[in-house]
Amino acid sequence: MRYVCSLLLACAVALSLSAASPAPAASPLKIGLAAAVSGGSAASGEAIKRGIQIAIDEINAKGGLLGGRKLELVIRDDEGNPAKGVTIARELVEREKVAAVFGGLHTTVALAQVPVWHELKTPYMGAWAAGTNIAQNGKKPNYVFRVSANDDYADRYLTRYALDTLKKTKPGLLLENTAWGQSNEVGLLKWLAERKVKHVGIEKFNWNDPDMSPQLLRLKNAGADVVIMVANAPEGAQVVKSRAKIGWAVPMVAHWGISGGRFAELTGDLSDGVAFLQTYSFFGKQNERGQALLKALKDKYGVKGPEDIIAPVGTANAYDGMHLIALAVAQAGSADGAKVRDALESLQAPYAGLIKTYKPPFTADQHDALTDDDYIMVVWKGGKIVPVATK
């Protein structure tokens, strides 16, 4: 009898301890970021990270996803290298078991990764790289989505700005000699031809070229009255320095690569007046999400104001992209890649995001959430990115 009582007492104590112990926390739901977070384009990776992290903080503050799973960001540096981009893509999915992956600045890296996302059935959210065929890749089903620019739309926007706003008629094209440059060459020629405008020349440069004076001199001698430039920050800085070197005050209109690195630092006052496209500006009146994001940037990262936000387009695109991923996970009721992909194509309710209200963001045939109707033009001024002044 004493033995039975002791056994019952031990069981009661064990049950009591079990009831008092907290249930094990649900495993985190991991989100990957594969981007350049070092080198000349590190500002772009940092901006994207900030946008994702602030969105994750908001989601986690509301209890996370899938019954209380908190989101966790896992970052890998692709260094702007396509081969490394493929390696870390596999690492994020196969080792870290991420539910989705965000991409960074470089089109060359994003294009190299496209087959990986489809092989591993993992949704990819483009937050910067604009190569048209990243999202328009011909895959069915397509695992690549994008809240960012698309080169075809960007080229139409840049063409319209150069011809209609600046009233120029003799554009010269200056493009980096990469897949991204090629993507924009196709788009610019297409939209110039639609407007029946003939370019005066196409010049190209390679990464790390130290001087673009020869290319600029050829465009100058050909009579260019505006230069449309496609470059990232390091090479874009060399273009601006070379323009000053040859004493040519030609207007310059650029794709947004020059906002993703040390462009202003490398050029000083020479950057003033170089205009380029963006998808969002933190200047002016902000919607509710803009106000919350600005406050979070100030509280979490010490940002003083809109002019202090590094590579703002990366932050804005990534912020909206992360919330769209979260909506898809919630709608799918799962972190399974194929189910999240299907949900992204069929999000049921409009989403009032930072950049716009998405209704819906994606369809089976359209994986770019933004078009040129959503772009704005900004300009470097005093080392800061500010909106182009309007009359």
Secondary structure, DSSP 8 states (H G I E B T S, - for coil): -HHHHHHHHHHHHHHHHHHHS-------EEEEEEE--SGGGHHHHHHHHHHHHHHHHHHHHTT-BTTTB-EEEEEEE-TT-HHHHHHHHHIIIIIS--SEEEE-S-HHHHHHHHHHHHHTT--EEESS---HHHHS---SS--EEESS--HHHHHHHHHHIIIIIS--S-EEEEEESSHHHHHHHHHHHHHHHHTT---SEEEEE-TT-S--HHHHHHHHHTT-SEEEEE--HHHHHHHHHHHHHTT----EEE-GGGGSSSHHHHHGGGGTT-EEEES--SSS---HHHHHHHHHHHHHH---SGGG-SSHHHHHHHHHHHHHHHHHHHHHTS--HHHHHHHHHT--S-EE-SS-EESSS--SS--BS--GGG-EEEEEETTEEEE----
